[in-house]
Amino acid sequence: MKKLLLASLFSASLFGNVAIATQTIKANVNGMVCAFCAQGIEKKMRTLSQTKDVYVNLKQRLVAVEVKDGQTLSNDTVKAIVKNAGYEVTSIEMSEHPVAQIKAELEAKK
C-alpha cells in the first residue's frame, strides 16, 4: 500500500498535478495607528498586478498580501510600499496560508 501511495505521489508531481501552496507575505509594520493608515496601505497593495488579496490588521500591526497563483512578489516591493506610505516594516515572513485564513484566525482571537 505504501509503495502504491508513493508511486501515485511521484507520478502526480511529475505531471504537475500537485497544487502549488498559497504564498502570502506577512509584514509587521510600525506606525499604523488609524483606519486611514491601514486603508492607504491596503489600497496600494491591491494595485499590484500580482496581488490576489490583502488584509491589514491595525491591532496586530500586520499587513498580509496574498500573491496570485503563478506570480511572485518580492519582500522588497512590500517594504517599499509600506515605507513610501510613511511606515516601517519591522519583520517580514512568508506563509502558505491564504489571507482569508489569516484574517479568520486573528479575528477569532478578539
Buried (B, 14 or more C-beta within 10 A) or exposed (E): EEEEEEEEEEEEEEEEEEEEEBBBBBBBBEEBEEEEBBEBBBEBBEEBEBBBBBBBBEEBBBBBBBBBEEEEBEEEBBBEBBEEBEBEBEEBEEBEBBBBBBBEEBEEEE
